[in-house]
Amino acid sequence: MPFFTPKKFTKLSVALLAAMLALSVAAAPNTQTITTTSNSISGQFQNNFATDLKLAQQGNAEAQNNVGIRYLFGLEGVQQDYAQARVWLEKAAAQEDGDAQNNLGFMYDEGLGVKQDYAKAKSLYEKSAAQGNASGQNQLGYMYQQGWGVKQDYAQAKTWYEKAAAQGNAGAQNNLGYMYMQGWGVKQDYAQAKALFEKAAAQGYALAQNNLGYYVYLQGLGVKQDYVQAKSLFEKAAEQGNTLAQNNLGLMYAQGLGVKQDYAQAKAWFEKSAAQGYTVAQYNLNYLRENGLIR
């Protein structure tokens, strides 16, 4: 796992991205992006909750899925309720709704309101992926990549990522890019990684913006090192609340990489990341305090 350790402040740690290779956050095709910390949720909110609930009660699978999503995350003033989320997602999944199969798989994947069950999650992702659902394909690829509920298989991971990436799924583009960056099951290819990160980053996908900034421009893998580009990409991701980018931006200010060294700015960004529970940023913040660089 690579570390970025320039001469100054070598004890400051950089984001450990391999531990944080996130799954896709699915963008609703027409209206709303459903955002989670690590997984791909698919659906679209074209109606308000009351309308979707009425349609769901009448048996409309798309509405059932969207009611389930609202309960799953407590969206639009709906109180979070995993039991209700499961009820509605199961109804839609039983009608072979690919989005609901993917989202119900997510509940089993994460153990939300149910006992964590990778085998069940995989089965649901497979059903979703078989219908061409890009989020389900990406999720299935991630399970093969991680070896969750299956034997780790990079070839299978690559196959499913490619299917989803070809449909424009930003998470899959990012994850496939990461495989090329690390040389997991493929010949290491920085140019391919960069191209895939760029496609995902252009869609506003924060993790890809961070990965493009960190691996490509901050480390200069396959390109000339460019701190200005790295900072710009970190800022885009950090503004979306990405903890890795917030930490990396803090690191740039702490070390004066492409910017004037500014401990107050470093502190501000480390604090944003640390407040979300990111331990690397917490360490960096404590390091600055212990060395009298900030109060």
HELIX and SHEET records of a PDB file:
HELIX    1   1 LEU A   17  MET A   20  5                                   4    
HELIX    2   2 PHE A   49  GLN A   57  1                                   9    
HELIX    3   3 ALA A   61  PHE A   73  1                                  13    
HELIX    4   4 TYR A   82  ALA A   94  1                                  13    
HELIX    5   5 GLY A   98  GLU A  110  1                                  13    
HELIX    6   6 TYR A  118  ALA A  130  1                                  13    
HELIX    7   7 ALA A  134  GLN A  146  1                                  13    
HELIX    8   8 TYR A  154  ALA A  166  1                                  13    
HELIX    9   9 ALA A  170  GLN A  182  1                                  13    
HELIX   10  10 TYR A  190  ALA A  202  1                                  13    
HELIX   11  11 ALA A  206  ASN A  211  1                                   6    
HELIX   12  12 LEU A  212  LEU A  218  3                                   7    
HELIX   13  13 TYR A  227  GLU A  239  1                                  13    
HELIX   14  14 THR A  243  GLN A  255  1                                  13    
HELIX   15  15 TYR A  263  ALA A  275  1                                  13    
HELIX   16  16 THR A  279  GLU A  290  1                                  12    
END                                                                             
